[in-house]
Amino acid sequence: MKRVVLTVTNDIFSDQRLARTAGTLHKNGYHVTLIGRRLKSSPPVTRPYTVVRYRLLCNKTFLFYACYNIVLFSDLLFRRYDIAIANDLDTLPACHLASWLRRKKIVFDSHELFPEVPELIHRPFTKKVWILLERVFIKRQKRCITVCDSVADYYKNKYGCSFTVVRNVSEKVKYSDDLKSIPVLPQPLLIYQGALNKARGIEKMIKAMKFLPEFHLLIAGTGDIEKELKHLAADEGLSEKIIFTGRLSPGILKAYTRQALLGLSLEENTGLNYYYALPNKLFDYLQAGIPVLVSDFPEMKRIVETYKTGMCTLEKDPEKLAAIIRLMIDSGEYPI
């Protein structure tokens, strides 16, 4: 039986792409070990394969990534495996070096363009470090996959590496009786699911709710700006209309999503990472049978226009955004 190690820097619990990858390999006869990290707030994880989560002294700043890669490299030097799958650039150095020393196969799975994330806009030195890591490690990879054609073309043009595209398409879900018993949420309902980070467009979603008095907004997820978003909702007098769920298991999240009328994914163009984005939530919305309002960026636009599943916009004004949302719902033109 081939042994596969999948590595990631998050705490695994809500990473749906990683769960699908590990589950697919497990179902096809591979011995899977999933390596991530454990935070104080991390819920327990139960999977049909091996899960390892590191506890690190440092969990923030670039020092965290250095510590994680040192621990991961030390682990991979002695762990039994045939293939290492490095999920994103932040695990690639350790996986590449350990696999090179031990003559093992490595696969690079790129979900993000790390130097292009919005958190690095005002951190030029850190951005240069990530660019250097890209140059050193990515061009040496022979087995690469990514989430969309735009990212594949970007890497091909920049480093000459060929990437196979594996989209973030959701698995078919069977809604069990325990999920059917989840309380009914206030209606009519809009939903945003995903990380609560900069440039996700969540602030304008919240402000748009002032112009949609009968609607509620469900914000499902956690992240760096969660407290700021809650304060914004309170300052706008919208605390009763906006529901923050925190982190949810994938099954419960899908059950909540089915109760919404419209799914939102309104990332801002702060760099190529979001401009080329094809996020999990887009496919989760579509699987739940709800139309979507997404940013007018190439990958999301291609899906929405090809399958007639919603609308694209670059609107930033909350009142005009609210008008678009109302138009979509009132028109009834987007049955899924």
One Martini backbone bead per residue (centre of mass of N, CA, C, O) as a GRO file, in nm:
protein
  336
    1MET     BB    1   0.093   0.038   0.025
    2LYS     BB    2   0.067   0.358  -0.030
    3ARG     BB    3   0.225   0.649   0.109
    4VAL     BB    4   0.059   0.952   0.216
    5VAL     BB    5   0.150   1.298   0.258
    6LEU     BB    6  -0.028   1.571   0.396
    7THR     BB    7   0.031   1.928   0.391
    8VAL     BB    8  -0.049   2.188   0.641
    9THR     BB    9  -0.105   2.504   0.828
   10ASN     BB   10  -0.363   2.429   0.929
   11ASP     BB   11  -0.626   2.264   1.138
   12ILE     BB   12  -0.827   2.105   0.911
   13PHE     BB   13  -1.133   2.114   0.994
   14SER     BB   14  -1.229   2.332   0.730
   15ASP     BB   15  -1.072   2.180   0.494
   16GLN     BB   16  -1.220   2.068   0.210
   17ARG     BB   17  -1.004   2.004   0.001
   18LEU     BB   18  -0.834   1.824   0.184
   19ALA     BB   19  -1.056   1.619   0.250
   20ARG     BB   20  -1.098   1.526  -0.043
   21THR     BB   21  -0.815   1.430  -0.101
   22ALA     BB   22  -0.784   1.227   0.131
   23GLY     BB   23  -1.044   1.063   0.074
   24THR     BB   24  -0.972   0.969  -0.213
   25LEU     BB   25  -0.714   0.818  -0.141
   26HIS     BB   26  -0.836   0.627   0.068
   27LYS     BB   27  -1.052   0.493  -0.128
   28ASN     BB   28  -0.786   0.408  -0.326
   29GLY     BB   29  -0.566   0.263  -0.109
   30TYR     BB   30  -0.431   0.471   0.066
   31HIS     BB   31  -0.198   0.576   0.301
   32VAL     BB   32  -0.302   0.835   0.518
   33THR     BB   33  -0.140   1.151   0.609
   34LEU     BB   34  -0.238   1.431   0.806
   35ILE     BB   35  -0.076   1.754   0.824
   36GLY     BB   36  -0.086   1.999   1.087
   37ARG     BB   37  -0.246   2.207   1.327
   38ARG     BB   38  -0.278   2.318   1.678
   39LEU     BB   39  -0.504   2.499   1.853
   40LYS     BB   40  -0.684   2.610   2.115
   41SER     BB   41  -0.953   2.630   1.909
   42SER     BB   42  -0.938   2.342   1.810
   43PRO     BB   43  -1.112   2.104   1.697
   44PRO     BB   44  -1.177   1.798   1.669
   45VAL     BB   45  -1.056   1.517   1.461
   46THR     BB   46  -1.236   1.278   1.251
   47ARG     BB   47  -1.082   1.015   1.066
   48PRO     BB   48  -1.002   0.733   0.843
   49TYR     BB   49  -0.723   0.864   0.903
   50THR     BB   50  -0.430   1.006   0.963
   51VAL     BB   51  -0.373   1.256   1.225
   52VAL     BB   52  -0.153   1.545   1.242
   53ARG     BB   53  -0.090   1.793   1.511
   54TYR     BB   54   0.078   2.070   1.572
   55ARG     BB   55   0.247   2.226   1.843
   56LEU     BB   56   0.319   2.569   1.863
   57LEU     BB   57   0.470   2.853   1.992
   58CYS     BB   58   0.433   2.978   1.701
   59ASN     BB   59   0.129   3.144   1.526
   60LYS     BB   60   0.284   3.398   1.401
   61THR     BB   61   0.404   3.509   1.144
   62PHE     BB   62   0.691   3.414   0.981
   63LEU     BB   63   0.790   3.234   1.217
   64PHE     BB   64   0.584   3.012   1.188
   65TYR     BB   65   0.675   2.899   0.911
   66ALA     BB   66   0.955   2.822   1.006
   67CYS     BB   67   0.875   2.628   1.234
   68TYR     BB   68   0.702   2.437   1.072
   69ASN     BB   69   0.924   2.346   0.864
   70ILE     BB   70   1.114   2.225   1.072
   71VAL     BB   71   0.921   2.014   1.187
   72LEU     BB   72   0.842   1.880   0.919
   73PHE     BB   73   1.123   1.798   0.826
   74SER     BB   74   1.185   1.615   1.070
   75ASP     BB   75   0.951   1.424   1.021
   76LEU     BB   76   1.013   1.338   0.712
   77LEU     BB   77   1.290   1.198   0.765
   78PHE     BB   78   1.127   0.941   0.936
   79ARG     BB   79   0.884   0.899   0.781
   80ARG     BB   80   0.661   0.694   0.625
   81TYR     BB   81   0.687   0.740   0.264
   82ASP     BB   82   0.617   0.808  -0.096
   83ILE     BB   83   0.425   1.072  -0.079
   84ALA     BB   84   0.426   1.427  -0.107
   85ILE     BB   85   0.183   1.688  -0.021
   86ALA     BB   86   0.201   2.027  -0.096
   87ASN     BB   87   0.007   2.276   0.053
   88ASP     BB   88   0.149   2.509  -0.061
   89LEU     BB   89   0.420   2.716  -0.009
   90ASP     BB   90   0.433   2.682   0.319
   91THR     BB   91   0.526   2.351   0.271
   92LEU     BB   92   0.747   2.310   0.045
   93PRO     BB   93   1.034   2.318   0.166
   94ALA     BB   94   1.016   2.062   0.344
   95CYS     BB   95   0.917   1.862   0.128
   96HIS     BB   96   1.145   1.897  -0.076
   97LEU     BB   97   1.395   1.834   0.101
   98ALA     BB   98   1.307   1.557   0.211
   99SER     BB   99   1.252   1.423  -0.070
  100TRP     BB  100   1.535   1.466  -0.185
  101LEU     BB  101   1.695   1.308   0.033
  102ARG     BB  102   1.486   1.038   0.000
  103ARG     BB  103   1.369   0.993  -0.287
  104LYS     BB  104   1.083   1.127  -0.315
  105LYS     BB  105   0.775   1.207  -0.391
  106ILE     BB  106   0.624   1.517  -0.523
  107VAL     BB  107   0.340   1.737  -0.460
  108PHE     BB  108   0.201   2.043  -0.585
  109ASP     BB  109  -0.062   2.232  -0.415
  110SER     BB  110  -0.218   2.523  -0.541
  111HIS     BB  111  -0.435   2.771  -0.384
  112GLU     BB  112  -0.217   3.004  -0.378
  113LEU     BB  113  -0.080   3.338  -0.418
  114PHE     BB  114   0.119   3.441  -0.185
  115PRO     BB  115   0.239   3.728  -0.287
  116GLU     BB  116  -0.094   3.819  -0.340
  117VAL     BB  117  -0.186   3.869  -0.070
  118PRO     BB  118  -0.332   4.122   0.121
  119GLU     BB  119  -0.140   4.100   0.380
  120LEU     BB  120   0.122   4.212   0.183
  121ILE     BB  121   0.089   4.508   0.087
  122HIS     BB  122   0.253   4.634   0.366
  123ARG     BB  123   0.491   4.385   0.321
  124PRO     BB  124   0.764   4.380   0.135
  125PHE     BB  125   0.961   4.181   0.265
  126THR     BB  126   0.776   3.933   0.287
  127LYS     BB  127   0.711   3.922  -0.013
  128LYS     BB  128   1.004   3.867  -0.108
  129VAL     BB  129   1.031   3.594   0.032
  130TRP     BB  130   0.805   3.449  -0.126
  131ILE     BB  131   0.930   3.493  -0.404
  132LEU     BB  132   1.190   3.338  -0.345
  133LEU     BB  133   1.054   3.066  -0.283
  134GLU     BB  134   0.933   3.031  -0.556
  135ARG     BB  135   1.195   3.030  -0.724
  136VAL     BB  136   1.334   2.790  -0.578
  137PHE     BB  137   1.084   2.562  -0.577
  138ILE     BB  138   0.876   2.556  -0.816
  139LYS     BB  139   1.074   2.505  -1.065
  140ARG     BB  140   1.135   2.197  -0.935
  141GLN     BB  141   0.861   2.095  -1.020
  142LYS     BB  142   0.675   1.802  -1.170
  143ARG     BB  143   0.415   1.793  -0.967
  144CYS     BB  144   0.119   1.981  -1.047
  145ILE     BB  145  -0.149   2.160  -0.881
  146THR     BB  146  -0.468   2.338  -0.927
  147VAL     BB  147  -0.776   2.540  -0.931
  148CYS     BB  148  -0.695   2.697  -1.211
  149ASP     BB  149  -0.608   2.832  -1.514
  150SER     BB  150  -0.478   3.102  -1.426
  151VAL     BB  151  -0.266   2.982  -1.234
  152ALA     BB  152  -0.137   2.790  -1.435
  153ASP     BB  153  -0.046   3.015  -1.633
  154TYR     BB  154   0.126   3.177  -1.439
  155TYR     BB  155   0.337   2.954  -1.378
  156LYS     BB  156   0.416   2.890  -1.667
  157ASN     BB  157   0.522   3.180  -1.738
  158LYS     BB  158   0.724   3.212  -1.486
  159TYR     BB  159   0.849   2.881  -1.450
  160GLY     BB  160   0.762   2.638  -1.656
  161CYS     BB  161   0.517   2.499  -1.519
  162SER     BB  162   0.303   2.227  -1.506
  163PHE     BB  163  -0.054   2.233  -1.451
  164THR     BB  164  -0.311   2.071  -1.293
  165VAL     BB  165  -0.659   2.093  -1.288
  166VAL     BB  166  -0.838   2.111  -0.962
  167ARG     BB  167  -1.127   2.167  -0.855
  168ASN     BB  168  -1.356   2.293  -0.588
  169VAL     BB  169  -1.555   2.058  -0.589
  170SER     BB  170  -1.817   1.937  -0.443
  171GLU     BB  171  -1.956   1.704  -0.267
  172LYS     BB  172  -2.191   1.486  -0.233
  173VAL     BB  173  -2.477   1.524  -0.020
  174LYS     BB  174  -2.616   1.372   0.263
  175TYR     BB  175  -2.908   1.441   0.443
  176SER     BB  176  -2.944   1.390   0.750
  177ASP     BB  177  -3.144   1.395   1.026
  178ASP     BB  178  -2.959   1.582   1.199
  179LEU     BB  179  -2.952   1.813   0.982
  180LYS     BB  180  -3.265   1.852   0.956
  181SER     BB  181  -3.279   1.961   1.274
  182ILE     BB  182  -3.193   2.226   1.213
  183PRO     BB  183  -3.257   2.528   1.260
  184VAL     BB  184  -3.441   2.781   1.150
  185LEU     BB  185  -3.371   3.052   0.977
  186PRO     BB  186  -3.393   3.358   0.905
  187GLN     BB  187  -3.619   3.535   0.691
  188PRO     BB  188  -3.453   3.636   0.456
  189LEU     BB  189  -3.139   3.485   0.318
  190LEU     BB  190  -2.798   3.543   0.340
  191ILE     BB  191  -2.458   3.429   0.230
  192TYR     BB  192  -2.141   3.386   0.399
  193GLN     BB  193  -1.852   3.185   0.330
  194GLY     BB  194  -1.553   3.183   0.523
  195ALA     BB  195  -1.307   3.384   0.553
  196LEU     BB  196  -1.217   3.656   0.788
  197ASN     BB  197  -1.076   3.875   0.575
  198LYS     BB  198  -0.921   4.066   0.383
  199ALA     BB  199  -1.083   4.149   0.083
  200ARG     BB  200  -1.383   3.991   0.089
  201GLY     BB  201  -1.635   4.204   0.113
  202ILE     BB  202  -1.791   4.212   0.397
  203GLU     BB  203  -1.843   4.508   0.460
  204LYS     BB  204  -2.043   4.563   0.218
  205MET     BB  205  -2.248   4.358   0.305
  206ILE     BB  206  -2.325   4.486   0.571
  207LYS     BB  207  -2.403   4.773   0.461
  208ALA     BB  208  -2.629   4.666   0.265
  209MET     BB  209  -2.842   4.590   0.494
  210LYS     BB  210  -2.968   4.879   0.526
  211PHE     BB  211  -3.119   4.823   0.224
  212LEU     BB  212  -3.236   4.531   0.364
  213PRO     BB  213  -3.462   4.509   0.605
  214GLU     BB  214  -3.577   4.197   0.559
  215PHE     BB  215  -3.292   4.091   0.586
  216HIS     BB  216  -3.041   3.838   0.628
  217LEU     BB  217  -2.699   3.763   0.750
  218LEU     BB  218  -2.475   3.498   0.699
  219ILE     BB  219  -2.166   3.439   0.884
  220ALA     BB  220  -1.937   3.177   0.796
  221GLY     BB  221  -1.670   3.201   1.019
  222THR     BB  222  -1.320   3.282   1.048
  223GLY     BB  223  -1.080   3.549   1.156
  224ASP     BB  224  -0.894   3.841   1.173
  225ILE     BB  225  -1.185   4.033   1.136
  226GLU     BB  226  -1.421   3.954   1.326
  227LYS     BB  227  -1.437   4.186   1.533
  228GLU     BB  228  -1.468   4.415   1.327
  229LEU     BB  229  -1.738   4.312   1.206
  230LYS     BB  230  -1.903   4.324   1.467
  231HIS     BB  231  -1.863   4.626   1.512
  232LEU     BB  232  -1.988   4.718   1.247
  233ALA     BB  233  -2.270   4.602   1.295
  234ALA     BB  234  -2.319   4.772   1.549
  235ASP     BB  235  -2.268   5.060   1.431
  236GLU     BB  236  -2.508   5.005   1.207
  237GLY     BB  237  -2.751   4.850   1.352
  238LEU     BB  238  -2.714   4.504   1.266
  239SER     BB  239  -2.702   4.268   1.480
  240GLU     BB  240  -2.996   4.131   1.421
  241LYS     BB  241  -2.924   4.070   1.097
  242ILE     BB  242  -2.645   3.938   1.187
  243ILE     BB  243  -2.490   3.614   1.158
  244PHE     BB  244  -2.252   3.463   1.368
  245THR     BB  245  -2.115   3.129   1.375
  246GLY     BB  246  -1.850   3.055   1.307
  247ARG     BB  247  -1.733   2.751   1.322
  248LEU     BB  248  -1.808   2.483   1.093
  249SER     BB  249  -1.908   2.210   0.984
  250PRO     BB  250  -1.962   2.100   0.672
  251GLY     BB  251  -2.249   1.984   0.719
  252ILE     BB  252  -2.380   2.230   0.860
  253LEU     BB  253  -2.313   2.439   0.645
  254LYS     BB  254  -2.485   2.309   0.420
  255ALA     BB  255  -2.756   2.333   0.570
  256TYR     BB  256  -2.754   2.642   0.585
  257THR     BB  257  -2.721   2.710   0.282
  258ARG     BB  258  -3.006   2.597   0.194
  259GLN     BB  259  -3.161   2.854   0.339
  260ALA     BB  260  -3.071   3.034   0.122
  261LEU     BB  261  -3.106   3.269  -0.158
  262LEU     BB  262  -2.794   3.378  -0.141
  263GLY     BB  263  -2.458   3.387  -0.259
  264LEU     BB  264  -2.143   3.529  -0.145
  265SER     BB  265  -1.852   3.662  -0.358
  266LEU     BB  266  -1.665   3.978  -0.291
  267GLU     BB  267  -1.392   4.021  -0.386
  268GLU     BB  268  -1.095   4.203  -0.401
  269ASN     BB  269  -0.854   4.381  -0.608
  270THR     BB  270  -0.536   4.318  -0.448
  271GLY     BB  271  -0.469   4.075  -0.644
  272LEU     BB  272  -0.417   3.770  -0.798
  273ASN     BB  273  -0.537   3.583  -0.585
  274TYR     BB  274  -0.835   3.703  -0.617
  275TYR     BB  275  -0.864   3.739  -0.926
  276TYR     BB  276  -0.817   3.403  -0.955
  277ALA     BB  277  -1.046   3.306  -0.800
  278LEU     BB  278  -1.193   2.966  -0.689
  279PRO     BB  279  -1.396   2.907  -0.455
  280ASN     BB  280  -1.557   2.689  -0.258
  281LYS     BB  281  -1.826   2.849  -0.211
  282LEU     BB  282  -1.935   2.847  -0.495
  283PHE     BB  283  -1.991   2.534  -0.500
  284ASP     BB  284  -2.161   2.523  -0.243
  285TYR     BB  285  -2.393   2.694  -0.344
  286LEU     BB  286  -2.468   2.525  -0.594
  287GLN     BB  287  -2.522   2.258  -0.442
  288ALA     BB  288  -2.756   2.401  -0.265
  289GLY     BB  289  -2.935   2.575  -0.487
  290ILE     BB  290  -2.799   2.866  -0.515
  291PRO     BB  291  -2.742   3.161  -0.605
  292VAL     BB  292  -2.496   3.410  -0.728
  293LEU     BB  293  -2.272   3.673  -0.603
  294VAL     BB  294  -1.991   3.798  -0.781
  295SER     BB  295  -1.702   3.871  -0.885
  296ASP     BB  296  -1.558   4.027  -1.181
  297PHE     BB  297  -1.384   3.756  -1.236
  298PRO     BB  298  -1.270   3.519  -1.446
  299GLU     BB  299  -1.339   3.246  -1.298
  300MET     BB  300  -1.618   3.309  -1.181
  301LYS     BB  301  -1.744   3.411  -1.445
  302ARG     BB  302  -1.724   3.148  -1.606
  303ILE     BB  303  -1.921   2.987  -1.434
  304VAL     BB  304  -2.171   3.176  -1.424
  305GLU     BB  305  -2.206   3.210  -1.742
  306THR     BB  306  -2.210   2.914  -1.832
  307TYR     BB  307  -2.449   2.823  -1.599
  308LYS     BB  308  -2.649   3.040  -1.505
  309THR     BB  309  -2.604   3.123  -1.157
  310GLY     BB  310  -2.584   3.452  -1.193
  311MET     BB  311  -2.381   3.729  -1.084
  312CYS     BB  312  -2.168   4.007  -1.170
  313THR     BB  313  -1.946   4.235  -0.976
  314LEU     BB  314  -1.789   4.578  -0.884
  315GLU     BB  315  -1.950   4.680  -0.659
  316LYS     BB  316  -1.911   4.912  -0.364
  317ASP     BB  317  -2.182   5.024  -0.313
  318PRO     BB  318  -2.418   4.937  -0.088
  319GLU     BB  319  -2.681   5.037  -0.227
  320LYS     BB  320  -2.624   4.909  -0.507
  321LEU     BB  321  -2.585   4.623  -0.403
  322ALA     BB  322  -2.869   4.591  -0.289
  323ALA     BB  323  -3.013   4.625  -0.564
  324ILE     BB  324  -2.895   4.370  -0.691
  325ILE     BB  325  -3.004   4.168  -0.489
  326ARG     BB  326  -3.304   4.234  -0.529
  327LEU     BB  327  -3.317   4.177  -0.830
  328MET     BB  328  -3.242   3.879  -0.821
  329ILE     BB  329  -3.473   3.781  -0.631
  330ASP     BB  330  -3.724   3.910  -0.778
  331SER     BB  331  -3.683   3.779  -1.067
  332GLY     BB  332  -3.622   3.459  -1.076
  333GLU     BB  333  -3.367   3.387  -1.298
  334TYR     BB  334  -3.191   3.173  -1.083
  335PRO     BB  335  -3.232   2.870  -1.111
  336ILE     BB  336  -3.076   2.553  -0.983
   0.00000   0.00000   0.00000
